Amino acid sequence: MGKQNQAQIAYDSILRDIKENQLTQGQPIIEEEYAKKLDMSRTPVREAIRLLSVEGFVTVYPRKGAYVSVLTAEDVKECYEMMEAVEGMIAYLAAQQPSSEHVNQLTELIGRMNEQKSLSNFHQWKEYDIEFHRTLHRMCPNKLLIYHVEKLFHKTYQIQTRFVAGVNLEKATEEHRFILDAIIAKDSEKARHYTQQNWNRARNELVNYGYNDKL
């Protein structure tokens, strides 16, 4: 296995732990632990940490080490504003020529989200939510938009997993249904509107819940 592949494996492992809050904000990232866990030297782990620091997931302090970045209310606000803008355009483009296969996938995912909402199972609901958004991304012909949205998407997962109780599953699921209805109708403006509404509401709820509206 090449060093580049090892660095990617280390990157994926650390990012997954950050997203799922197995590594919490402010917690140190121990190179030796990941090297041992992944059966590799510290060099690819160090490279993975460097990449994650460039993307804002990790903060490296000279002579102190690497720590999971602490997200402020402003960080959350900016991340969700970016998602509102970028994914709004993705939905706009996705609604122009939706395939029956993608519509069926979105419809099935809405059904599963409704089931998990009824069970108050946030983590399983979130898995279907992620797949819903990723399906929208696959429907979008603008690959540059998709490239830029991916890193933001990881960060929103980290934020929502940290503030599970602040996520309104009822409203979120309803908004996804509105997005789907707009796509079925090939109404790009409504698809963009409801997608932006989804991110706007989530931003306000999470900032209010997690930071007591400290903006």
MOWO-V342762 format. One line per field, one symbol per residue. phi: phi as a letter, one per 30 degrees, with the letter a starting at -180 (. if undefined). psi: psi as a letter, one per 20 degrees, with the letter a starting at -180 (. if undefined). A space follows every 50 residues. Layout:
phi=???
psi=???
This chain:
phi=.dddddddddedddddddedhdcdeiddcceddddddchbdddddddddd dddddjdbccceicjcbddcddedddeddddddedddddededdddbddd dddddddddddddddddddhcdddeddddededddeddddddddddeddd dddedddeddddceddcdddddddddddddeddedhcdddddeddddedd deedddddddbhhdb
psi=prhghghggggggggghggjkhorpipqooghghgghjlrrighghhghg ghhhijhqppppjhaqqpqpprhhggggghhghggghghghghhigmpqh ghghgggghgghggghghikngghghghgghghhggghipinhhghghhg hhgghhggghhhlgiipnhggggghhghgghhghiknhghggghghhghg ggggghggghjllm.
